[in-house]
């Protein structure tokens, strides 16, 4: 399995479409065999799914990710583990051990005039932006 993690300073970067690098792990028999950091070279959002596919990645661990990117990854046949925080290395180890913890949430956005209200039910919070 080849696992990519959105990466910044050792941590899982929290915005898939803005990640500047992936840490990529080659694994075999649930063990990490090699790891490398691959810059995205300015690719963003939808283009990143193709970038990962070209690099033979079959699994992605990331923080936040939008629906368009989720769809692009699914179309590319890349398994997604979104909503992950913390150390990139520890996240991969947890995935390989079957103990990876992910945050699941559904964001619903509604626009009223110039105010956008985004509700994230699992976190029981409302974010209001103008």
DSSP file (Angstrom, degrees, kcal/mol; ACC not computed):
  #  RESIDUE AA STRUCTURE BP1 BP2  ACC     N-H-->O    O-->H-N    N-H-->O    O-->H-N    TCO  KAPPA ALPHA  PHI   PSI    X-CA   Y-CA   Z-CA
    1    1 A X              0   0    0      0, 0.0    26,-2.8     0, 0.0     2,-0.6   0.000 360.0 360.0 360.0 141.3    0.0    0.0    0.0
    2    2 A X  E     -A   26   0A   0     24,-0.2    56,-2.2    54,-0.2    57,-1.6  -0.964 360.0-167.8-116.0 116.2    1.2    3.5   -0.8
    3    3 A X  E     -Ab  25  59A   0     22,-2.6    22,-3.3    -2,-0.6     2,-0.4  -0.877   6.2-164.5-110.5 131.1   -0.1    6.1    1.7
    4    4 A X  E     -Ab  24  60A   0     55,-2.7    57,-2.6    -2,-0.4     2,-0.4  -0.911   3.4-166.1-111.5 144.4    0.1    9.9    1.3
    5    5 A X  E     -Ab  23  61A   0     18,-1.9    18,-2.5    -2,-0.4    57,-0.2  -0.997  30.3-115.0-128.2 130.7   -0.5   12.3    4.1
    6    6 A X  E     -A   22   0A   0     55,-1.9     7,-1.7    -2,-0.4     2,-0.4  -0.493  52.3-156.4 -59.5 133.5   -1.1   16.1    3.7
    7    7 A X  E     +E   12   0B   0     14,-2.4    14,-0.4     5,-0.3    13,-0.4  -0.947  36.7 150.4-136.7 135.2    2.1   17.3    5.4
    8    8 A X  E >  S-E   11   0B   0      3,-1.9     3,-2.2    -2,-0.4    80,-0.1  -0.828  79.8 -20.3-157.6 121.8    3.5   20.3    7.2
    9    9 A X  T 3  S-     0   0    0      1,-0.3     3,-0.1    -2,-0.3    -2,-0.0   0.842 124.9 -51.0  51.2  42.2    6.2   20.4   10.0
   10   10 A X  T 3  S+     0   0    0      1,-0.3    78,-2.3    77,-0.1    79,-0.5   0.360 118.8 104.0  84.5  -6.8    5.6   16.7   10.9
   11   11 A X  E <  S-EF   8  87B   0     -3,-2.2    -3,-1.9    76,-0.3     2,-0.6  -0.664  83.7 -96.7-109.2 160.8    1.8   17.2   11.2
   12   12 A X  E     -E    7   0B   0     74,-2.9    74,-0.3    -2,-0.2    -5,-0.3  -0.673  47.6-126.6 -71.3 116.9   -1.2   16.2    9.2
   13   13 A X        -     0   0    0     -7,-1.7    50,-1.3    -2,-0.6    -7,-0.2  -0.457  13.0-138.7 -69.9 141.1   -1.9   19.5    7.3
   14   14 A X  S    S+     0   0    0     49,-0.2    50,-1.4     1,-0.2     2,-0.4   0.337  81.7  57.2 -93.2   7.0   -5.5   20.6    7.8
   15   15 A X  B >>  -g   64   0C   0     48,-0.2     3,-1.6     1,-0.1     4,-0.6  -0.822  60.6-164.7-139.1 100.7   -6.5   21.7    4.3
   16   16 A X  G >4 S+     0   0    0     48,-2.5     3,-1.3    -2,-0.4    -1,-0.1   0.881  88.6  51.7 -48.6 -50.5   -6.2   19.2    1.5
   17   17 A X  G 34 S+     0   0    0      1,-0.3    28,-0.6    47,-0.2    -1,-0.3   0.638 113.8  43.8 -68.0 -15.1   -6.5   21.7   -1.4
   18   18 A X  G <4 S+     0   0    0     -3,-1.6    -1,-0.3    26,-0.1    -2,-0.2   0.341  79.6 129.7-110.8   5.2   -3.8   24.0    0.1
   19   19 A X    <<  -     0   0    0     -3,-1.3    23,-0.1    -4,-0.6     3,-0.1  -0.367  41.3-163.2 -64.5 137.8   -1.2   21.4    1.0
   20   20 A X  S    S+     0   0    0    -13,-0.4    20,-2.1     1,-0.2    21,-0.5   0.545  71.4  16.2 -95.5 -10.9    2.3   22.2   -0.3
   21   21 A X  E     - C   0  39A   0    -14,-0.4   -14,-2.4    18,-0.3     2,-0.4  -0.995  59.3-145.2-158.3 155.2    3.6   18.7    0.3
   22   22 A X  E     -AC   6  38A   0     16,-2.5    16,-3.1    -2,-0.3     2,-0.6  -0.967  15.4-141.2-117.8 140.4    2.6   15.1    0.9
   23   23 A X  E     -AC   5  37A   0    -18,-2.5   -18,-1.9    -2,-0.4     2,-0.5  -0.923  26.6-157.4 -96.1 125.2    4.6   12.7    3.0
   24   24 A X  E     -AC   4  36A   0     12,-3.5    12,-2.1    -2,-0.6     2,-0.5  -0.890   8.3-164.7-113.2 131.4    4.4    9.4    1.2
   25   25 A X  E     -AC   3  35A   0    -22,-3.3   -22,-2.6    -2,-0.5     2,-0.5  -0.954  10.3-151.8-117.9 127.5    4.9    6.0    2.9
   26   26 A X  E     -AC   2  34A   0      8,-2.5     7,-3.3    -2,-0.5     8,-1.5  -0.873  27.2-174.2 -92.2 126.6    5.5    2.7    1.1
   27   27 A X  E     - C   0  32A   0    -26,-2.8     2,-0.3    -2,-0.5     5,-0.2  -0.889  17.7-179.9-125.7 155.7    4.1   -0.1    3.2
   28   28 A X  E >  S- C   0  31A   0      3,-2.4     3,-1.1    -2,-0.3    -2,-0.0  -0.950  74.4  -2.3-152.6 131.8    4.2   -3.8    3.1
   29   29 A X  T 3  S-     0   0    0     -2,-0.3     3,-0.1     1,-0.3    -1,-0.0   0.889 130.1 -56.7  52.6  43.3    2.6   -6.3    5.5
   30   30 A X  T 3  S+     0   0    0      1,-0.2     2,-0.4   -29,-0.0    -1,-0.3   0.749 116.1 111.9  60.9  28.0    1.5   -3.4    7.7
   31   31 A X  E <  S-C   28   0A   0     -3,-1.1    -3,-2.4    65,-0.0     2,-0.5  -0.982  72.7-116.1-128.8 143.2    5.0   -2.0    8.1
   32   32 A X  E     +C   27   0A   0     -2,-0.4    -5,-0.3    -5,-0.2     3,-0.1  -0.664  31.5 175.6 -77.0 123.2    6.5    1.2    6.7
   33   33 A X  E     -     0   0A   0     -7,-3.3     2,-0.3    -2,-0.5    -6,-0.2   0.771  64.7  -8.1 -97.9 -34.1    9.3    0.3    4.3
   34   34 A X  E     -C   26   0A   0     -8,-1.5    -8,-2.5     2,-0.0    -1,-0.4  -0.984  57.2-161.3-157.5 161.2   10.1    3.8    3.1
   35   35 A X  E     +C   25   0A   0     -2,-0.3     2,-0.3   -10,-0.2   -10,-0.2  -0.995  11.5 169.9-147.3 148.2    9.0    7.4    3.3
   36   36 A X  E     -C   24   0A   0    -12,-2.1   -12,-3.5    -2,-0.3     2,-0.5  -0.983  30.7-121.4-153.4 159.0    9.6   10.6    1.3
   37   37 A X  E     -C   23   0A   0     -2,-0.3     2,-0.5   -14,-0.2   -14,-0.2  -0.928  25.6-168.4-108.3 126.7    8.2   14.1    1.1
   38   38 A X  E     -C   22   0A   0    -16,-3.1   -16,-2.5    -2,-0.5     2,-0.1  -0.960  15.6-137.0-118.1 118.2    6.9   15.1   -2.3
   39   39 A X  E     -C   21   0A   0     -2,-0.5   -18,-0.3   -18,-0.2   -19,-0.1  -0.447   9.3-138.5 -70.7 147.4    6.1   18.8   -3.0
   40   40 A X    >   -     0   0    0    -20,-2.1     3,-1.6    -2,-0.1   -19,-0.1   0.608  25.9-137.3 -82.0 -11.7    2.8   19.5   -4.8
   41   41 A X  T 3   -     0   0    0    -21,-0.5     3,-0.1     1,-0.3   -21,-0.1   0.847  68.5 -52.8  57.9  36.7    4.4   22.1   -7.1
   42   42 A X  T 3  S+     0   0    0      1,-0.3    -1,-0.3   -22,-0.2     2,-0.1   0.443  95.7 145.4  83.2  -0.9    1.5   24.4   -6.7
   43   43 A X    <   -     0   0    0     -3,-1.6     2,-0.3   -23,-0.1    -1,-0.3  -0.423  29.2-169.1 -65.6 147.3   -1.2   21.9   -7.7
   44   44 A X    >   -     0   0    0     -3,-0.1     3,-1.9    -2,-0.1     4,-0.3  -0.948  34.7 -28.4-141.1 161.1   -4.4   22.5   -5.8
   45   45 A X  T >> S+     0   0    0    -28,-0.6     3,-1.6    -2,-0.3     4,-0.6  -0.036 127.3  16.1  39.6-114.4   -7.8   20.9   -5.1
   46   46 A X  H >> S+     0   0    0      1,-0.3     4,-0.8     2,-0.2     3,-0.8   0.804 123.2  60.3 -58.7 -33.3   -9.0   18.7   -7.9
   47   47 A X  H <> S+     0   0    0     -3,-1.9     4,-2.1     1,-0.2    -1,-0.3   0.757  92.3  68.9 -67.1 -23.3   -5.6   18.5   -9.6
   48   48 A X  H <> S+     0   0    0     -3,-1.6     4,-2.6    -4,-0.3    -1,-0.2   0.830  91.5  58.3 -67.8 -31.3   -4.2   16.9   -6.4
   49   49 A X  H <X S+     0   0    0     -3,-0.8     4,-2.3    -4,-0.6    -1,-0.2   0.931 109.8  44.1 -62.5 -44.3   -6.1   13.7   -7.0
   50   50 A X  H  X S+     0   0    0     -4,-0.8     4,-2.6     2,-0.2    -2,-0.2   0.883 111.2  54.6 -65.3 -38.9   -4.5   13.3  -10.3
   51   51 A X  H  X S+     0   0    0     -4,-2.1     4,-1.0     2,-0.2    -2,-0.2   0.916 110.6  45.6 -59.4 -45.5   -1.1   14.2   -8.8
   52   52 A X  H  <>S+     0   0    0     -4,-2.6     5,-2.4     2,-0.2     3,-0.3   0.907 111.8  51.4 -65.8 -41.9   -1.5   11.4   -6.2
   53   53 A X  H ><5S+     0   0    0     -4,-2.3     3,-2.0     1,-0.2    -2,-0.2   0.911 106.8  53.7 -62.1 -42.4   -2.7    8.9   -8.8
   54   54 A X  H 3<5S+     0   0    0     -4,-2.6    -1,-0.2     1,-0.3    -2,-0.2   0.781 107.6  52.1 -61.9 -26.2    0.4    9.7  -11.0
   55   55 A X  T 3<5S-     0   0    0     -4,-1.0    -1,-0.3    -3,-0.3    -2,-0.2   0.199 118.6-114.9 -95.0  15.1    2.5    9.0   -7.9
   56   56 A X  T < 5 +     0   0    0     -3,-2.0     2,-0.3     1,-0.2    -3,-0.2   0.753  58.2 160.4  60.2  29.1    0.8    5.6   -7.5
   57   57 A X      < +     0   0    0     -5,-2.4    -1,-0.2     1,-0.1   -54,-0.2  -0.648  18.5 176.0 -79.5 135.6   -0.8    6.5   -4.1
   58   58 A X        +     0   0    0    -56,-2.2    21,-2.7    -2,-0.3     2,-0.3   0.488  65.1  43.7-115.6  -7.4   -3.8    4.4   -3.2
   59   59 A X  E     -bd   3  79A   0    -57,-1.6   -55,-2.7    19,-0.2     2,-0.4  -1.000  62.5-164.3-141.5 137.1   -4.6    5.8    0.3
   60   60 A X  E     -bd   4  80A   0     19,-3.1    21,-2.5    -2,-0.3     2,-0.5  -0.979   4.7-168.3-124.6 134.1   -4.8    9.4    1.6
   61   61 A X  E     +bd   5  81A   0    -57,-2.6   -55,-1.9    -2,-0.4     2,-0.3  -0.984  29.6 145.8-113.3 129.0   -4.8   10.7    5.1
   62   62 A X        -     0   0    0     19,-2.2    22,-2.7    -2,-0.5   -48,-0.1  -0.928  45.1-122.1-151.4 174.9   -5.7   14.4    5.5
   63   63 A X  S    S+     0   0    0    -50,-1.3    20,-2.9     1,-0.3    21,-0.2   0.596  83.9   4.6 -86.9-116.3   -7.4   16.9    7.7
   64   64 A X  B     +g   15   0C   0    -50,-1.4   -48,-2.5    18,-0.2    -1,-0.3  -0.420  68.2 172.4 -73.9 146.5  -10.2   19.0    6.1
   65   65 A X        -     0   0    0    -50,-0.2     2,-0.1   -49,-0.1    17,-0.0  -0.973  23.0-129.5-155.8 138.9  -11.4   18.2    2.6
   66   66 A X     >  -     0   0    0     -2,-0.3     4,-2.2     1,-0.1     5,-0.1  -0.336  29.8-105.7 -87.4 169.8  -14.3   19.4    0.5
   67   67 A X  H  > S+     0   0    0      1,-0.2     4,-2.5     2,-0.2     5,-0.2   0.868 116.9  55.2 -63.4 -39.6  -16.8   17.4   -1.5
   68   68 A X  H  > S+     0   0    0      1,-0.2     4,-2.1     2,-0.2    -1,-0.2   0.919 110.8  45.0 -61.8 -43.3  -15.3   18.1   -4.9
   69   69 A X  H  > S+     0   0    0      2,-0.2     4,-2.5     1,-0.2    -1,-0.2   0.885 110.9  54.1 -67.3 -39.2  -11.9   16.8   -3.8
   70   70 A X  H  X S+     0   0    0     -4,-2.2     4,-2.4     1,-0.2    -2,-0.2   0.926 110.3  47.3 -58.8 -44.5  -13.5   13.7   -2.2
   71   71 A X  H  X S+     0   0    0     -4,-2.5     4,-2.5     1,-0.2    -2,-0.2   0.902 110.7  51.2 -64.6 -41.4  -15.3   13.0   -5.5
   72   72 A X  H  X S+     0   0    0     -4,-2.1     4,-1.4     2,-0.2    -1,-0.2   0.895 111.5  48.0 -63.8 -39.8  -12.0   13.4   -7.4
   73   73 A X  H  <>S+     0   0    0     -4,-2.5     5,-2.7     2,-0.2     4,-0.4   0.913 111.1  50.3 -66.1 -42.8  -10.2   11.0   -5.1
   74   74 A X  H ><5S+     0   0    0     -4,-2.4     3,-1.3     1,-0.2    -2,-0.2   0.917 109.6  51.1 -61.6 -42.9  -13.0    8.5   -5.3
   75   75 A X  H 3<5S+     0   0    0     -4,-2.5    -1,-0.2     1,-0.3    -2,-0.2   0.824 109.3  51.2 -63.0 -31.3  -12.9    8.7   -9.1
   76   76 A X  T 3<5S-     0   0    0     -4,-1.4    -1,-0.3    -5,-0.2    -2,-0.2   0.495 117.3-115.4 -84.1  -3.6   -9.1    8.1   -9.0
   77   77 A X  T < 5 +     0   0    0     -3,-1.3     2,-0.5    -4,-0.4    -3,-0.2   0.765  65.1 147.1  77.0  25.2   -9.6    5.1   -6.8
   78   78 A X      < -     0   0    0     -5,-2.7     2,-0.3    -6,-0.1    -1,-0.2  -0.851  46.3-132.1-100.1 124.2   -7.9    6.6   -3.8
   79   79 A X  E     -d   59   0A   0    -21,-2.7   -19,-3.1    -2,-0.5     2,-0.4  -0.558  25.8-145.3 -75.2 135.7   -9.2    5.6   -0.4
   80   80 A X  E     -d   60   0A   0     -2,-0.3     2,-0.4   -21,-0.2   -19,-0.2  -0.871  25.8-179.3-113.7 133.9   -9.7    8.6    1.9
   81   81 A X  E     +d   61   0A   0    -21,-2.5   -19,-2.2    -2,-0.4     3,-0.3  -0.868  27.7 175.5-123.4  93.8   -9.2    9.0    5.7
   82   82 A X        +     0   0    0     -2,-0.4    21,-0.2   -21,-0.2   -19,-0.2  -0.508  49.3  45.7 -98.5 166.3  -10.2   12.6    6.3
   83   83 A X  S    S+     0   0    0    -20,-2.9    20,-1.3     1,-0.3     2,-0.3   0.737  74.5 147.6  77.6  23.6  -10.6   14.6    9.5
   84   84 A X        -     0   0    0    -22,-2.7     2,-0.3    -3,-0.3    -1,-0.3  -0.726  23.2-175.2 -94.9 141.3   -7.3   13.4   10.9
   85   85 A X        +     0   0    0     16,-0.3     2,-0.2    -2,-0.3    16,-0.1  -0.853  38.0  35.4-126.9 165.1   -5.1   15.6   13.2
   86   86 A X  S    S+     0   0    0    -74,-0.3   -74,-2.9    -2,-0.3     2,-0.1  -0.545  95.7   6.9  98.9-159.8   -1.7   15.2   14.8
   87   87 A X  B  >  -F   11   0B   0    -76,-0.2     4,-2.0    -2,-0.2   -76,-0.3  -0.373  53.7-145.6 -66.2 132.4    1.5   13.6   13.8
   88   88 A X  H  > S+     0   0    0    -78,-2.3     4,-2.1     2,-0.2     5,-0.2   0.926 101.2  49.8 -63.1 -45.4    1.7   12.3   10.2
   89   89 A X  H  > S+     0   0    0    -79,-0.5     4,-2.3     1,-0.2    -1,-0.2   0.917 111.8  47.6 -61.0 -44.0    3.9    9.4   11.2
   90   90 A X  H  > S+     0   0    0      1,-0.2     4,-2.6     2,-0.2    -1,-0.2   0.860 108.5  55.4 -67.0 -35.0    1.6    8.4   14.1
   91   91 A X  H  X S+     0   0    0     -4,-2.0     4,-2.3     2,-0.2    -1,-0.2   0.919 109.6  46.2 -63.2 -43.3   -1.4    8.6   11.8
   92   92 A X  H  X S+     0   0    0     -4,-2.1     4,-2.5     2,-0.2    -2,-0.2   0.925 112.4  50.1 -66.0 -44.1    0.1    6.2    9.4
   93   93 A X  H  X S+     0   0    0     -4,-2.3     4,-1.6     1,-0.2    -2,-0.2   0.914 111.5  49.3 -59.0 -42.3    1.2    3.8   12.1
   94   94 A X  H  X>S+     0   0    0     -4,-2.6     5,-3.0     2,-0.2     4,-0.9   0.894 109.5  51.6 -64.9 -40.1   -2.4    4.0   13.5
   95   95 A X  H ><5S+     0   0    0     -4,-2.3     3,-0.8     4,-0.2    -2,-0.2   0.934 109.9  49.0 -60.8 -45.6   -3.9    3.2   10.1
   96   96 A X  H 3<5S+     0   0    0     -4,-2.5    -1,-0.2     1,-0.2    -2,-0.2   0.807 114.1  46.2 -65.4 -29.3   -1.6    0.2    9.7
   97   97 A X  H 3<5S-     0   0    0     -4,-1.6    -1,-0.2    -5,-0.2    -2,-0.2   0.538 114.9-116.0 -88.6  -7.6   -2.6   -1.0   13.2
   98   98 A X  T <<5S+     0   0    0     -4,-0.9    -3,-0.2    -3,-0.8    -2,-0.1   0.724  89.6 104.0  81.1  21.8   -6.3   -0.4   12.6
   99   99 A X      < +     0   0    0     -5,-3.0    -4,-0.2    -6,-0.2     2,-0.1   0.198  37.3 141.0-120.5  16.1   -6.6    2.2   15.3
  100  100 A X        -     0   0    0     -6,-0.8     2,-0.5    -5,-0.1    -9,-0.1  -0.406  40.2-148.0 -64.7 129.6   -6.7    5.5   13.2
  101  101 A X        -     0   0    0     -2,-0.1   -16,-0.3   -16,-0.1     2,-0.3  -0.874  18.1-176.6-101.9 126.8   -9.2    8.0   14.7
  102  102 A X        -     0   0    0     -2,-0.5     2,-0.6   -18,-0.1   -18,-0.2  -0.906  25.4-125.2-121.9 151.8  -11.0   10.3   12.3
  103  103 A X        -     0   0    0    -20,-1.3     2,-0.5    -2,-0.3   -21,-0.0  -0.837  24.7-158.6 -92.2 125.5  -13.4   13.1   12.9
  104  104 A X        +     0   0    0     -2,-0.6     2,-0.3     2,-0.0   -21,-0.0  -0.914  24.0 152.1-106.3 128.8  -16.6   12.7   10.9
  105  105 A X        -     0   0    0     -2,-0.5     2,-0.5    17,-0.1    15,-0.1  -0.992  35.2-142.1-150.0 156.5  -18.7   15.7   10.2
  106  106 A X        -     0   0    0     -2,-0.3    15,-0.8     2,-0.0     2,-0.5  -0.985  18.1-153.2-119.6 122.2  -21.2   17.0    7.7
  107  107 A X  E     -H  120   0D   0     -2,-0.5     2,-0.5    13,-0.2    13,-0.2  -0.832   9.1-169.8 -97.5 129.4  -21.0   20.6    6.8
  108  108 A X  E     -H  119   0D   0     11,-1.7    11,-2.0    -2,-0.5     2,-0.4  -0.977   5.2-162.5-117.8 129.7  -24.1   22.3    5.6
  109  109 A X  E     +H  118   0D   0     -2,-0.5     2,-0.4     9,-0.2     9,-0.2  -0.936  10.1 178.4-117.9 134.4  -23.9   25.7    4.1
  110  110 A X  E     -H  117   0D   0      7,-1.8     7,-2.3    -2,-0.4     2,-0.5  -0.999  15.4-149.6-133.8 130.2  -26.8   28.1    3.6
  111  111 A X  E     +H  116   0D   0     -2,-0.4     2,-0.5     5,-0.2     5,-0.2  -0.884  14.2 179.1-105.1 128.4  -26.5   31.6    2.2
  112  112 A X  E >   -H  115   0D   0      3,-2.6     3,-2.6    -2,-0.5     2,-0.2  -0.969  65.8 -53.5-127.8 113.3  -28.9   34.4    3.3
  113  113 A X  T 3  S-     0   0    0     -2,-0.5    -2,-0.0     1,-0.3     0, 0.0  -0.402 120.8 -23.5  53.4-117.4  -28.2   37.8    1.8
  114  114 A X  T 3  S+     0   0    0     -2,-0.2     2,-0.5    -3,-0.1    -1,-0.3   0.265 119.6  93.0-107.2  12.3  -24.5   38.4    2.5
  115  115 A X  E <   -H  112   0D   0     -3,-2.6    -3,-2.6    13,-0.0     2,-0.5  -0.913  56.9-160.3-109.1 128.2  -24.2   36.1    5.6
  116  116 A X  E     -HI 111 129D   0     13,-2.3    13,-2.0    -2,-0.5     2,-0.5  -0.925   5.1-162.9-106.3 127.2  -23.1   32.5    5.2
  117  117 A X  E     -HI 110 128D   0     -7,-2.3    -7,-1.8    -2,-0.5     2,-0.5  -0.943   4.3-171.0-111.2 124.5  -24.0   30.1    8.0
  118  118 A X  E     -HI 109 127D   0      9,-2.4     9,-2.6    -2,-0.5     2,-0.5  -0.966   3.9-165.3-117.6 122.0  -22.1   26.9    8.2
  119  119 A X  E     -HI 108 126D   0    -11,-2.0   -11,-1.7    -2,-0.5     2,-0.6  -0.912   9.4-168.8-111.1 131.1  -23.3   24.3   10.7
  120  120 A X  E >>> -HI 107 125D   0      5,-1.9     5,-1.2    -2,-0.5     3,-0.9  -0.871   6.9-167.5-117.4  94.3  -21.2   21.3   11.7
  121  121 A X  G >45S+     0   0    0    -15,-0.8     3,-0.9    -2,-0.6    -1,-0.2   0.840  81.1  56.1 -54.7 -42.9  -23.6   19.0   13.7
  122  122 A X  G 345S+     0   0    0      1,-0.3    -1,-0.3   -16,-0.2   -17,-0.1   0.845 115.2  39.2 -62.5 -32.4  -21.0   16.7   15.1
  123  123 A X  G <45S-     0   0    0     -3,-0.9    -1,-0.3     2,-0.1    -2,-0.2   0.528 102.4-135.8 -92.6  -6.7  -19.1   19.6   16.7
  124  124 A X  T <<5 +     0   0    0     -3,-0.9     2,-0.3    -4,-0.9    -3,-0.2   0.917  61.1 124.0  50.6  50.5  -22.3   21.4   17.7
  125  125 A X  E   < -I  120   0D   0     -5,-1.2    -5,-1.9     2,-0.0     2,-0.4  -0.968  51.4-147.5-137.5 154.8  -21.0   24.7   16.5
  126  126 A X  E     -I  119   0D   0     -2,-0.3     2,-0.5    -7,-0.2    -7,-0.2  -0.987   8.6-159.5-123.2 131.2  -22.1   27.3   14.1
  127  127 A X  E     -I  118   0D   0     -9,-2.6    -9,-2.4    -2,-0.4     2,-0.5  -0.946   8.1-166.2-110.7 125.6  -19.6   29.4   12.1
  128  128 A X  E     +I  117   0D   0     -2,-0.5     2,-0.3   -11,-0.2   -11,-0.2  -0.954  10.8 173.5-116.2 126.5  -20.8   32.7   10.7
  129  129 A X  E      I  116   0D   0    -13,-2.0   -13,-2.3    -2,-0.5    -2,-0.0  -0.933 360.0 360.0-127.8 153.5  -18.9   34.6    8.1
  130  130 A X              0   0    0     -2,-0.3    -1,-0.1   -15,-0.2   -13,-0.0   0.367 360.0 360.0-115.2 360.0  -19.6   37.7    6.1
